[in-house]
Amino acid sequence: MQPRLRKGRIAGRKLYWLYDYNETIRSILYRFKGCGDYELKDAFFANQRWWMRLRFHGYTIVPVPSFGERDARRGFNHVRAMFSSLDLPVVDRLVKTADVKQADLHLLERRKIGRHIRLSNGPSLEGKKVLLVDDLCTTGSTIRACVSLLDKCHPKKIVVFTMGRTLRD
Protein backbone atom coordinates (compact mmCIF):
# COMPACT_ATOMS: atom_id res chain seq x y z
CA MET A 1 0.00 0.00 0.00
CA GLN A 2 1.53 3.29 -1.14
CA PRO A 3 0.94 6.05 1.43
CA ARG A 4 -0.09 9.51 0.31
CA LEU A 5 0.49 12.50 2.52
CA ARG A 6 -2.69 14.19 3.68
CA LYS A 7 -3.03 17.53 5.40
CA GLY A 8 -5.56 19.13 7.68
CA ARG A 9 -5.81 21.12 10.88
CA ILE A 10 -6.45 20.22 14.48
CA ALA A 11 -6.40 22.41 17.58
CA GLY A 12 -5.35 25.33 15.34
CA ARG A 13 -2.26 23.45 14.16
CA LYS A 14 -1.21 21.76 10.93
CA LEU A 15 -1.96 18.05 10.92
CA TYR A 16 -0.27 15.58 8.58
CA TRP A 17 -1.09 11.89 8.20
CA LEU A 18 -0.23 9.14 5.73
CA TYR A 19 -2.94 6.52 5.99
CA ASP A 20 -6.68 6.56 6.29
CA TYR A 21 -7.45 4.18 9.13
CA ASN A 22 -8.95 1.05 7.61
CA GLU A 23 -8.90 -2.69 8.23
CA THR A 24 -5.44 -3.17 6.68
CA ILE A 25 -3.86 -0.44 8.83
CA ARG A 26 -5.74 -1.68 11.89
CA SER A 27 -4.35 -5.17 11.36
CA ILE A 28 -0.74 -4.01 10.87
CA LEU A 29 -0.95 -1.68 13.84
CA TYR A 30 -2.32 -4.48 16.00
CA ARG A 31 0.61 -6.73 15.01
CA PHE A 32 3.03 -3.94 15.90
CA LYS A 33 1.41 -2.53 19.01
CA GLY A 34 -0.76 -5.36 20.33
CA CYS A 35 1.50 -8.31 19.51
CA GLY A 36 4.82 -6.52 20.04
CA ASP A 37 6.17 -7.09 16.51
CA TYR A 38 8.91 -4.46 16.91
CA GLU A 39 10.38 -5.11 13.46
CA LEU A 40 7.38 -3.39 11.86
CA LYS A 41 8.49 -0.03 13.29
CA ASP A 42 10.25 1.04 10.09
CA ALA A 43 7.46 -0.07 7.74
CA PHE A 44 5.05 2.77 8.50
CA PHE A 45 7.17 5.57 7.00
CA ALA A 46 9.52 3.61 4.73
CA ASN A 47 8.55 5.47 1.54
CA GLN A 48 8.18 8.90 3.15
CA ARG A 49 11.14 8.91 5.53
CA TRP A 50 13.35 11.10 3.32
CA TRP A 51 10.60 13.69 2.87
CA MET A 52 9.78 13.70 6.56
CA ARG A 53 13.44 14.17 7.52
CA LEU A 54 13.71 17.16 5.21
CA ARG A 55 10.36 18.70 6.10
CA PHE A 56 10.84 18.40 9.85
CA HIS A 57 14.57 19.12 10.07
CA GLY A 58 15.11 21.29 13.15
CA TYR A 59 12.02 19.99 14.96
CA THR A 60 11.94 18.18 18.28
CA ILE A 61 9.64 15.17 18.44
CA VAL A 62 7.26 14.98 21.40
CA PRO A 63 5.39 11.65 21.38
CA VAL A 64 1.84 11.44 22.60
CA PRO A 65 2.23 9.33 25.73
CA SER A 66 1.01 5.84 26.38
CA PHE A 67 0.72 4.39 29.86
CA GLY A 68 4.18 3.38 31.15
CA GLU A 69 3.15 -0.04 32.41
CA ARG A 70 1.63 -0.86 29.01
CA ASP A 71 4.92 0.10 27.33
CA ALA A 72 6.80 -2.06 29.82
CA ARG A 73 4.61 -5.08 29.05
CA ARG A 74 5.03 -4.50 25.31
CA GLY A 75 8.77 -3.93 25.68
CA PHE A 76 8.77 -0.59 23.82
CA ASN A 77 6.84 2.61 23.32
CA HIS A 78 5.12 2.14 19.98
CA VAL A 79 4.91 5.85 19.07
CA ARG A 80 8.56 6.50 19.90
CA ALA A 81 9.64 3.38 17.96
CA MET A 82 7.48 4.29 14.95
CA PHE A 83 9.03 7.75 14.59
CA SER A 84 12.60 6.76 15.56
CA SER A 85 13.67 6.38 11.93
CA LEU A 86 13.42 10.14 11.43
CA ASP A 87 16.58 10.65 13.52
CA LEU A 88 15.19 13.77 15.17
CA PRO A 89 15.66 14.61 18.84
CA VAL A 90 12.91 13.17 21.04
CA VAL A 91 11.72 14.78 24.26
CA ASP A 92 9.24 12.97 26.51
CA ARG A 93 7.41 15.88 28.15
CA LEU A 94 3.97 14.28 28.32
CA VAL A 95 2.94 11.50 30.71
CA LYS A 96 -0.19 9.39 30.72
CA THR A 97 -1.19 8.91 34.36
CA ALA A 98 -3.78 6.13 33.96
CA ASP A 99 -4.18 3.02 31.84
CA VAL A 100 -7.10 4.39 29.84
CA LYS A 101 -7.47 2.86 26.39
CA GLN A 102 -9.19 5.29 24.02
CA ALA A 103 -10.63 2.50 21.85
CA ASP A 104 -12.66 1.30 24.84
CA LEU A 105 -14.29 4.70 25.45
CA HIS A 106 -17.39 6.38 24.04
CA LEU A 107 -16.99 9.74 22.33
CA LEU A 108 -17.96 11.80 25.39
CA GLU A 109 -15.50 9.87 27.58
CA ARG A 110 -12.74 10.31 24.98
CA ARG A 111 -13.10 14.06 25.18
CA LYS A 112 -12.07 13.87 28.84
CA ILE A 113 -8.74 12.14 28.13
CA GLY A 114 -6.88 15.30 29.15
CA ARG A 115 -7.56 14.37 32.78
CA HIS A 116 -5.08 11.51 32.35
CA ILE A 117 -2.23 13.40 30.65
CA ARG A 118 0.15 15.84 32.29
CA LEU A 119 3.38 17.70 31.58
CA SER A 120 6.53 16.24 33.06
CA ASN A 121 9.82 17.88 33.87
CA GLY A 122 12.40 17.76 31.15
CA PRO A 123 14.29 19.79 28.60
CA SER A 124 12.80 23.15 27.74
CA LEU A 125 10.67 23.43 24.63
CA GLU A 126 10.59 27.22 24.77
CA GLY A 127 11.23 28.69 21.34
CA LYS A 128 11.55 25.25 19.71
CA LYS A 129 9.66 23.77 16.80
CA VAL A 130 7.73 20.78 18.13
CA LEU A 131 6.49 17.82 16.13
CA LEU A 132 3.75 16.20 18.21
CA VAL A 133 3.46 12.59 16.99
CA ASP A 134 0.98 9.78 17.51
CA ASP A 135 0.03 6.56 15.78
CA LEU A 136 -3.62 7.48 15.16
CA CYS A 137 -5.99 10.40 15.24
CA THR A 138 -9.58 9.30 15.69
CA THR A 139 -11.62 11.91 17.57
CA GLY A 140 -8.64 14.24 18.09
CA SER A 141 -9.27 14.47 21.84
CA THR A 142 -5.82 13.25 22.85
CA ILE A 143 -4.04 15.54 20.41
CA ARG A 144 -6.07 18.56 21.57
CA ALA A 145 -5.20 17.80 25.20
CA CYS A 146 -1.50 17.41 24.37
CA VAL A 147 -1.38 20.64 22.33
CA SER A 148 -3.01 22.49 25.22
CA LEU A 149 -0.36 21.20 27.62
CA LEU A 150 2.54 21.85 25.24
CA ASP A 151 1.39 25.43 24.68
CA LYS A 152 2.35 26.05 28.33
CA CYS A 153 5.97 25.30 27.34
CA HIS A 154 5.98 28.26 24.89
CA PRO A 155 7.28 26.47 21.79
CA LYS A 156 7.88 28.47 18.62
CA LYS A 157 5.56 26.16 16.69
CA ILE A 158 3.63 22.90 17.12
CA VAL A 159 2.90 20.67 14.12
CA VAL A 160 1.05 17.35 14.49
CA PHE A 161 1.91 14.19 12.55
CA THR A 162 0.07 10.90 12.87
CA MET A 163 0.58 7.67 11.00
CA GLY A 164 -3.16 7.25 10.43
CA ARG A 165 -6.42 9.09 10.78
CA THR A 166 -10.01 8.00 11.03
CA LEU A 167 -12.05 10.01 8.58
CA ARG A 168 -15.59 10.89 9.51
CA ASP A 169 -18.32 12.43 7.40
C-alpha positions as CSV (number, residue, x, y, z in Angstrom):
1,M,0.0,0.0,0.0
2,Q,1.5,3.3,-1.1
3,P,0.9,6.0,1.4
4,R,-0.1,9.5,0.3
5,L,0.5,12.5,2.5
6,R,-2.7,14.2,3.7
7,K,-3.0,17.5,5.4
8,G,-5.6,19.1,7.7
9,R,-5.8,21.1,10.9
10,I,-6.4,20.2,14.5
11,A,-6.4,22.4,17.6
12,G,-5.4,25.3,15.3
13,R,-2.3,23.4,14.2
14,K,-1.2,21.8,10.9
15,L,-2.0,18.0,10.9
16,Y,-0.3,15.6,8.6
17,W,-1.1,11.9,8.2
18,L,-0.2,9.1,5.7
19,Y,-2.9,6.5,6.0
20,D,-6.7,6.6,6.3
21,Y,-7.4,4.2,9.1
22,N,-8.9,1.0,7.6
23,E,-8.9,-2.7,8.2
24,T,-5.4,-3.2,6.7
25,I,-3.9,-0.4,8.8
26,R,-5.7,-1.7,11.9
27,S,-4.3,-5.2,11.4
28,I,-0.7,-4.0,10.9
29,L,-0.9,-1.7,13.8
30,Y,-2.3,-4.5,16.0
31,R,0.6,-6.7,15.0
32,F,3.0,-3.9,15.9
33,K,1.4,-2.5,19.0
34,G,-0.8,-5.4,20.3
35,C,1.5,-8.3,19.5
36,G,4.8,-6.5,20.0
37,D,6.2,-7.1,16.5
38,Y,8.9,-4.5,16.9
39,E,10.4,-5.1,13.5
40,L,7.4,-3.4,11.9
41,K,8.5,0.0,13.3
42,D,10.3,1.0,10.1
43,A,7.5,-0.1,7.7
44,F,5.1,2.8,8.5
45,F,7.2,5.6,7.0
46,A,9.5,3.6,4.7
47,N,8.6,5.5,1.5
48,Q,8.2,8.9,3.2
49,R,11.1,8.9,5.5
50,W,13.3,11.1,3.3
51,W,10.6,13.7,2.9
52,M,9.8,13.7,6.6
53,R,13.4,14.2,7.5
54,L,13.7,17.2,5.2
55,R,10.4,18.7,6.1
56,F,10.8,18.4,9.9
57,H,14.6,19.1,10.1
58,G,15.1,21.3,13.2
59,Y,12.0,20.0,15.0
60,T,11.9,18.2,18.3
61,I,9.6,15.2,18.4
62,V,7.3,15.0,21.4
63,P,5.4,11.6,21.4
64,V,1.8,11.4,22.6
65,P,2.2,9.3,25.7
66,S,1.0,5.8,26.4
67,F,0.7,4.4,29.9
68,G,4.2,3.4,31.1
69,E,3.2,0.0,32.4
70,R,1.6,-0.9,29.0
71,D,4.9,0.1,27.3
72,A,6.8,-2.1,29.8
73,R,4.6,-5.1,29.0
74,R,5.0,-4.5,25.3
75,G,8.8,-3.9,25.7
76,F,8.8,-0.6,23.8
77,N,6.8,2.6,23.3
78,H,5.1,2.1,20.0
79,V,4.9,5.9,19.1
80,R,8.6,6.5,19.9
81,A,9.6,3.4,18.0
82,M,7.5,4.3,15.0
83,F,9.0,7.8,14.6
84,S,12.6,6.8,15.6
85,S,13.7,6.4,11.9
86,L,13.4,10.1,11.4
87,D,16.6,10.6,13.5
88,L,15.2,13.8,15.2
89,P,15.7,14.6,18.8
90,V,12.9,13.2,21.0
91,V,11.7,14.8,24.3
92,D,9.2,13.0,26.5
93,R,7.4,15.9,28.1
94,L,4.0,14.3,28.3
95,V,2.9,11.5,30.7
96,K,-0.2,9.4,30.7
97,T,-1.2,8.9,34.4
98,A,-3.8,6.1,34.0
99,D,-4.2,3.0,31.8
100,V,-7.1,4.4,29.8
101,K,-7.5,2.9,26.4
102,Q,-9.2,5.3,24.0
103,A,-10.6,2.5,21.8
104,D,-12.7,1.3,24.8
105,L,-14.3,4.7,25.5
106,H,-17.4,6.4,24.0
107,L,-17.0,9.7,22.3
108,L,-18.0,11.8,25.4
109,E,-15.5,9.9,27.6
110,R,-12.7,10.3,25.0
111,R,-13.1,14.1,25.2
112,K,-12.1,13.9,28.8
113,I,-8.7,12.1,28.1
114,G,-6.9,15.3,29.2
115,R,-7.6,14.4,32.8
116,H,-5.1,11.5,32.3
117,I,-2.2,13.4,30.7
118,R,0.2,15.8,32.3
119,L,3.4,17.7,31.6
120,S,6.5,16.2,33.1
121,N,9.8,17.9,33.9
122,G,12.4,17.8,31.1
123,P,14.3,19.8,28.6
124,S,12.8,23.1,27.7
125,L,10.7,23.4,24.6
126,E,10.6,27.2,24.8
127,G,11.2,28.7,21.3
128,K,11.5,25.2,19.7
129,K,9.7,23.8,16.8
130,V,7.7,20.8,18.1
131,L,6.5,17.8,16.1
132,L,3.8,16.2,18.2
133,V,3.5,12.6,17.0
134,D,1.0,9.8,17.5
135,D,0.0,6.6,15.8
136,L,-3.6,7.5,15.2
137,C,-6.0,10.4,15.2
138,T,-9.6,9.3,15.7
139,T,-11.6,11.9,17.6
140,G,-8.6,14.2,18.1
141,S,-9.3,14.5,21.8
142,T,-5.8,13.2,22.8
143,I,-4.0,15.5,20.4
144,R,-6.1,18.6,21.6
145,A,-5.2,17.8,25.2
146,C,-1.5,17.4,24.4
147,V,-1.4,20.6,22.3
148,S,-3.0,22.5,25.2
149,L,-0.4,21.2,27.6
150,L,2.5,21.9,25.2
151,D,1.4,25.4,24.7
152,K,2.4,26.1,28.3
153,C,6.0,25.3,27.3
154,H,6.0,28.3,24.9
155,P,7.3,26.5,21.8
156,K,7.9,28.5,18.6
157,K,5.6,26.2,16.7
158,I,3.6,22.9,17.1
159,V,2.9,20.7,14.1
160,V,1.1,17.3,14.5
161,F,1.9,14.2,12.5
162,T,0.1,10.9,12.9
163,M,0.6,7.7,11.0
164,G,-3.2,7.3,10.4
165,R,-6.4,9.1,10.8
166,T,-10.0,8.0,11.0
167,L,-12.0,10.0,8.6
168,R,-15.6,10.9,9.5
169,D,-18.3,12.4,7.4
